[in-house]
Amino acid sequence: MTPRKPFLDALVALLTPQDVLVSCLGANARWLPHMKVAAPVFALCDSMGAAVPLGLGIAMTRPDRHVVALEGDGSLLMSPNVLATVAAAGAPNLTTILWVNGHYESSGGQALPGAPVSWPALARASGIAHVATVEEPAGLSAGLAAARRAPGPAVLVLPIAFDPAESIPPYSERPEEIRARFRL
């Protein structure tokens, strides 16, 4: 499986100033301040399960922007019902990117419960029609382009390697810095 950072690098390279990026996943939120991102970024810093609802709110109020919400499988497991809300809202300008590594990485790397969850099947069962799995960073360009063309919200599932030794930067932004960086 591919590590997180190559996927994150590929994603950041695809974003434009007209996009909006919302990240709740701790590792991504910690990497993003150290990367040159063309889009406004709101990094929630470990607020598990909040990126998709916040992304949906932004997408609904700013239909002129494409919103990309980064969520982890552990975070989504906290409130999978948000997928049904996303489907019901029908915002065609929202793409959720689900980082799947089977761990609650933000809280210390604990393994998720042993119940097998098919994330693509869960998203489809929740009513989201455009769901795709992207296995390698090179496939992210085509995956995101297809998500942008979808007539409704989209979910991209990224299986990533869990690496407890990954060298993730420490949190480097304070709330006022996050707010200032995010201005639309």
C-alpha positions in Angstrom: 0.0 0.0 0.0 1.0 3.6 -0.7 2.0 5.9 2.2 -0.1 9.0 2.8 2.3 11.7 1.7 2.5 10.8 -2.0 -1.3 10.9 -2.2 -1.3 14.3 -0.4 1.3 15.7 -2.7 -0.7 14.5 -5.7 -3.9 16.1 -4.3 -2.3 19.4 -3.5 -0.8 19.6 -7.1 -4.4 19.2 -8.5 -6.0 22.0 -6.4 -6.7 25.5 -7.9 -7.5 28.8 -6.2 -11.2 28.1 -6.9 -11.2 25.0 -4.8 -11.6 24.8 -1.0 -9.8 22.2 1.1 -11.1 21.1 4.5 -9.1 18.6 6.5 -10.0 17.1 9.8 -7.5 14.2 9.7 -4.6 14.9 12.1 -1.7 13.9 9.9 -3.0 15.7 6.8 -3.9 18.8 8.9 -0.3 18.7 10.2 1.3 18.4 6.8 -0.8 21.0 5.0 0.8 24.1 6.6 4.1 23.0 5.3 2.9 22.6 1.7 2.2 25.1 -1.0 -1.6 24.8 -1.5 -3.3 26.9 -4.1 -6.7 26.5 -2.5 -7.9 28.0 0.8 -7.3 25.4 3.5 -9.2 24.9 6.7 -7.4 22.3 8.9 -9.5 21.2 11.8 -6.7 19.6 13.7 -8.1 16.3 15.0 -11.8 17.1 15.2 -12.8 13.6 14.2 -15.7 13.4 11.9 -16.1 17.2 11.3 -14.5 17.7 7.9 -17.4 16.3 5.8 -20.1 18.3 7.6 -18.1 21.5 7.4 -17.2 20.8 3.7 -20.9 20.2 3.0 -21.8 23.5 4.6 -19.2 25.3 2.6 -20.3 23.6 -0.6 -24.0 24.5 0.0 -23.2 28.2 0.7 -20.5 28.5 -2.0 -21.8 26.6 -5.1 -19.2 28.5 -7.1 -16.3 26.6 -5.4 -15.4 23.0 -5.5 -14.9 21.7 -1.9 -12.7 18.8 -1.1 -13.2 17.3 2.4 -10.4 15.0 3.7 -11.7 12.5 6.2 -10.1 9.4 7.8 -11.8 6.0 8.1 -11.7 6.2 11.9 -13.2 9.7 11.8 -16.0 8.6 9.4 -16.6 5.5 11.6 -17.6 8.0 14.4 -20.5 9.3 12.3 -21.1 7.4 9.0 -24.6 8.9 8.9 -23.1 12.0 7.5 -22.9 10.3 4.1 -26.7 10.0 3.9 -26.9 13.8 4.7 -24.4 14.5 1.9 -26.4 12.4 -0.5 -29.6 14.1 0.5 -28.1 17.5 0.1 -26.9 16.6 -3.4 -24.1 19.2 -3.6 -22.4 18.5 -6.9 -19.4 20.6 -5.8 -18.4 18.4 -2.9 -15.8 15.6 -3.0 -15.0 13.6 0.1 -11.6 12.0 0.0 -11.6 9.1 2.5 -8.1 8.0 3.7 -8.4 4.4 4.7 -5.6 2.9 6.9 -7.6 0.9 9.4 -6.5 2.9 12.4 -7.5 5.8 14.6 -4.3 7.5 13.7 -5.0 10.9 15.3 -5.5 9.5 18.7 -2.5 7.2 18.9 -2.8 4.6 16.1 -5.3 2.2 17.7 -6.7 -0.3 15.2 -10.3 0.2 14.1 -12.8 -2.3 15.3 -12.5 -5.7 13.6 -15.9 -5.3 11.7 -15.1 -5.3 8.0 -16.4 -2.1 6.4 -16.6 -1.7 2.7 -16.3 2.1 2.4 -17.3 2.3 -1.2 -20.4 0.1 -0.5 -21.3 2.2 2.5 -21.1 5.4 0.5 -23.2 4.0 -2.3 -25.7 2.6 0.2 -26.0 6.0 1.7 -27.1 7.4 -1.6 -23.9 8.7 -3.1 -23.8 7.7 -6.8 -20.2 8.6 -7.7 -17.8 6.5 -5.6 -14.4 5.4 -6.7 -11.3 3.8 -5.2 -8.0 5.3 -6.1 -5.2 2.8 -5.4 -2.2 4.9 -6.4 -1.3 8.7 -6.4 -1.1 8.7 -10.2 -4.8 7.8 -10.4 -5.8 10.8 -8.3 -5.9 13.2 -11.3 -8.4 11.1 -13.2 -10.4 10.3 -10.0 -10.7 13.9 -9.0 -11.6 15.0 -12.5 -14.4 12.5 -12.6 -15.6 13.6 -9.2 -15.7 17.2 -10.4 -17.9 16.1 -13.4 -20.3 14.1 -11.2 -23.8 15.4 -11.1 -23.9 15.0 -7.3 -21.5 14.7 -4.4 -18.6 12.2 -4.9 -16.5 10.0 -2.6 -12.9 8.9 -3.4 -11.6 6.1 -1.3 -7.8 6.1 -0.9 -6.3 2.9 0.7 -3.1 4.1 2.4 -0.4 2.4 4.4 -0.5 2.8 8.2 3.0 3.7 9.3 3.3 4.3 13.0 6.9 5.6 12.4 5.8 8.2 9.8 7.6 11.5 10.5 4.6 13.8 10.7 5.2 17.5 11.5 3.9 18.8 14.7 0.9 21.1 14.7 2.3 24.4 13.6 -0.8 26.7 13.3 -2.8 28.3 15.9 -6.6 28.9 15.5 -6.1 32.5 14.4 -3.6 31.4 11.8 -5.9 28.7 10.4 -8.7 31.3 10.2 -6.5 33.8 8.4 -5.2 31.2 5.9 -8.7 30.1 5.1 -10.2 33.4 3.9 -12.5 32.8 0.9 
